[in-house]
Amino acid sequence: MQESEFNNQLIPKEKWFKRNWKWAVPIGCLSFIGLFIVLLIGGAFWGISKVVNDNDVTSHAISIINHNPEVEQQLGTNIETDGIFSGNIAVSNDKGVADISVPIKGSKGTGKALIKGKKEFDKWNYENISVYVDETKELIEIQKIKE
């Protein structure tokens, strides 16, 4: 008889998991832990950016900027925030101050909204709202505005 006639047909072949569990289990666990950490960090970043960007001073100032014809001519329509603001906002009850720079974008271009104002009796009074247009390096002043 030749060697090929005896293929150990009586010995059952072990299943894949039984042969590979020593590396499959740790890699599976580490993959799950890694995915959990990535989702946790991503969710935290999304939540923080949502809280930071959704404030009444920014949303109201963007509304005022959207109604300015000179800004509409430079940046287009439907102007919205395009990132996280930089600067300071301090609000306590119905009073507060804001001095921030917010990246914005419209249908024609991008820029920065420079917003400075005070909140008194739950209403924002803007000392200055201006828009810096990135493409033309122009600064568009929107004069003092009271809500």
C-alpha positions in Angstrom: 0.0 0.0 0.0 1.0 3.5 -0.7 1.1 6.3 1.8 -1.7 8.2 0.0 -4.2 5.4 0.7 -4.1 6.2 4.4 -5.3 9.8 4.8 -6.3 9.4 8.5 -9.9 9.2 7.5 -10.8 7.8 10.9 -9.4 10.9 12.9 -11.9 13.7 12.7 -10.5 17.1 11.7 -10.8 19.7 14.5 -13.2 22.6 13.9 -11.7 26.0 13.0 -12.5 27.7 16.3 -11.0 24.8 18.3 -7.8 25.1 16.3 -7.5 29.0 16.3 -9.1 30.1 19.6 -5.8 31.1 21.2 -5.5 34.1 18.8 -9.1 34.6 17.8 -10.5 35.3 21.3 -7.9 38.0 22.2 -8.1 39.7 18.9 -11.9 39.7 19.0 -11.9 41.1 22.5 -9.4 43.8 21.7 -11.3 44.7 18.6 -14.5 45.1 20.6 -12.7 47.2 23.2 -11.1 49.4 20.5 -14.4 49.9 18.8 -16.0 50.9 22.1 -13.2 53.4 22.8 -13.4 55.0 19.3 -17.2 55.3 19.6 -16.9 56.8 23.1 -14.3 59.4 22.1 -16.3 60.2 18.9 -19.5 60.6 20.8 -17.9 62.8 23.4 -16.4 65.0 20.7 -19.7 65.2 18.9 -21.6 66.0 22.1 -19.2 68.7 23.2 -19.1 70.4 19.8 -22.9 70.3 19.6 -23.2 72.0 23.0 -20.5 74.5 22.2 -21.9 75.5 18.8 -25.6 75.5 19.7 -25.8 78.7 21.7 -28.2 81.6 21.4 -25.6 84.3 20.7 -24.2 82.4 17.7 -27.5 81.3 16.2 -29.0 84.8 16.6 -25.9 86.5 15.1 -25.9 84.1 12.2 -29.5 85.0 11.6 -28.6 88.7 11.5 -25.7 88.0 9.2 -28.0 86.1 6.8 -30.1 89.2 6.4 -27.3 91.5 5.4 -27.2 92.1 1.6 -23.5 92.9 1.5 -22.6 89.6 3.2 -25.0 87.8 1.0 -23.3 89.2 -2.1 -19.9 88.0 -0.8 -20.7 84.7 0.8 -24.0 83.8 -0.8 -27.2 82.6 0.8 -27.8 80.1 3.6 -24.8 81.1 5.8 -24.1 78.7 8.6 -21.4 77.9 11.1 -18.5 75.9 9.8 -16.7 74.7 12.9 -16.1 75.4 16.6 -15.9 79.1 17.7 -13.0 80.6 19.4 -13.2 83.3 22.1 -15.2 83.7 25.3 -18.8 83.4 26.3 -19.9 83.9 29.9 -23.6 83.6 30.7 -25.1 83.6 34.2 -28.9 83.5 34.4 -30.2 86.4 32.2 -26.9 88.3 31.9 -23.8 87.5 29.9 -21.0 88.7 27.6 -19.6 87.2 24.4 -16.5 88.0 22.4 -16.1 85.2 19.8 -15.0 84.4 16.3 -17.1 81.8 14.4 -16.0 80.1 11.1 -18.9 80.5 8.6 -19.7 79.3 5.1 -22.2 80.2 2.5 -23.1 79.1 -1.0 -20.3 81.3 -2.5 -17.5 81.2 0.0 -16.2 81.1 3.6 -15.3 83.6 6.3 -15.4 84.4 10.0 -18.0 86.1 12.0 -16.7 88.3 14.7 -19.3 88.8 17.4 -19.1 91.0 20.5 -22.1 91.6 22.7 -23.8 91.7 26.1 -26.8 89.9 27.3 -29.1 91.8 29.6 -32.6 90.7 30.8 -32.3 87.6 28.6 -31.7 89.6 25.3 -28.4 90.0 23.4 -27.3 93.5 22.6 -24.5 93.3 20.0 -21.7 95.9 20.3 -20.4 94.7 17.0 -21.0 92.0 14.4 -18.6 91.9 11.5 -17.7 89.3 8.8 -14.3 88.7 7.5 -14.4 87.2 4.0 -11.6 84.7 3.4 -11.4 85.0 -0.4 -11.3 88.9 -0.7 -9.8 89.6 2.8 -12.6 92.1 3.2 -14.1 93.0 6.6 -17.8 93.8 6.4 -19.1 95.8 9.5 -22.6 95.3 10.7 -23.2 98.2 13.0 -24.4 98.1 16.6 -27.6 96.1 16.8 -30.1 95.6 19.5 -32.4 92.6 19.5 
